[in-house]
Amino acid sequence: MTRGVGGESPSNVQQFLKGVSYPADKAQLLDQARRNGAPEEIQQIIEAFDEDEFGGPQDVMKAYGRTH
């Protein structure tokens, strides 16, 4: 998996979550990511999160950190 500019970096995950209203559950994150054109790799990252509820973008980044 690629980190940093491009690929699957935390900032790229957040880019595809623009428009999410927090708190949000994993299904809402996936739905918004798909609407924003997230590639399969980004969707797989979100699906791999152990958490089901996210209070804000910081919770998404914590979940990302635990899975990568």
N, C-alpha and C positions, 0 to 999 in steps of 0.2 A: 504494500500500500504506500501511496505517495503522501508525503507531508510537505508543508511549506506552501509556496506559491502554487496555485493550481491544485489539482488532485483532491484529496480528502482532508484538507486542513480544517481546523475548527472554524476559521472565518468563512470557509466555503460552505460548511454545514449551515452556519447562521445565515448566509446569503440566501439559501433556498428556503429559509423559514420566515422570510419577510412577510409580514401580514398576519402572523399568528397572534391570537389574543390569548394572553396568559391570565390565569392558569390554564394549562392545556394538557391533554393526555397524549400518549404516544400516537394514537390513531389520528388525532388532530394534527400533530406534527407531520406525520406521513402524508396526510391529505394535502396540507399546505405545500409541503415540499414537492409533491407531484404536480400541483397546480403551478408551481414556480419552475417546473421543468427540470427537477433534480434528476441527475443520472442514477442508474441502478446502484452504483457504489455508495452514493449518499443515502439512498433509501435503505440500503443494507446496514449502514452505520446506525441509523435511527432505529431500525428494527432490532438491532443488537443491544440497545439500551436496556439495562435491568429495571430501571424505573418506569413507572406507568404515568406518573403525574409530574408536571414541571411547573414551578411557580414563575419562572422567567428564564431569559436567555442564559443566566449564570448557571441554572440547574442543568440546562442542555450541555453547557461546556463541562460541567463536572461529570456528567454521564459520559460524554465523549472521552474525557481523560481516563475514566475507569475502564473503557473498552479498548483504548489504544495505548 
